[in-house]
């Protein structure tokens, strides 16, 4: 790096932008891990809806969102109320 600096070929703006992009990418990875740290909100095979019905766990579903750091995917447990044919995340 010192050799490039002496020759005047060091592009500070390009270096700064590369470091910034790498930090945003790393921040996005860490933020995604933080958002998914609760295991997707899984509460067992069945949950109560509060009106005497049971919802059955179906699968985990992901949703991609764009943050100021980077695009991330949030994964949540998906439950289905068979009586109402309606899902809940």
N, C-alpha and C positions, 0 to 999 in steps of 0.2 A: 504494500500500500504506500509506503514511503517513497518507493521508486516511482510509482505513478504520480504521486503528488509533486515530486520534483520535476517531472517531465510535463506537468500541467494537464495530464490526461484524465485526472480523477474527476468523475462527474458526480458532484455532491448531491445534486437533486435526484439523480437516478438511484444513488445509494440510499438516500433517505426514503424514497418512495418504495424501494424494495424491502427495506427494514420495516416500514410502516405496514405494507401488505402482509408480510410474514407475521407481524404481531397481531394484526386483525384476524388472520387465519387461526393462529394459536388461541387468541381470545375467544373466537367462535367455538373451537373445540372444547375449551374449558367451560364456556357458558352452556353448551349443549349437555355436557356431563352434569352440570349443576341442575339444569332444568329436569333432567331425567333421573336424578339421584333417588327419588322416592319409589323407583321401580314401576313407574307408570300408574300409580294409584290403585294397584290391584288390591281388592278387599276380599278375595275368596271366590269360590265357584258361584255363589249367589249373593245378592244384596237386596235389602228391602227398599221398596220405593216410597214407603211412608204412608201408603194407602192400602196396605194389606196384600200387596202383590210382591212377587219375587222377580228379579232380573237375573238372567243367567250370563255368566262370563262367556264371551265369544272368542275374543282375540285381543291382541294389542294393535292399535292403529296409530300411524304416524301422521304428523302434519308438519310440512315445511313452512317455516316463517323466516322472514328477513329481519335481521337485527342490525344495529349500527356496526357491529363487529363483523358479522358474516352470516350467510344463510345457515340455519340450524334446523334440526328435526326434533320435534317434541313427540314422544311416544306415550300414549295413554291407554289404560285398560278400557275395553269396550264391552258394555253389558247390553243385553237385549231383553226388553219387556215383551214376552210372547203374547200376553193378553192384549196389549195395545199395539203390537207390531211397531214398536218404537225403540230406538236405541238411546243409550246414555253413555257419555264419556266422563 
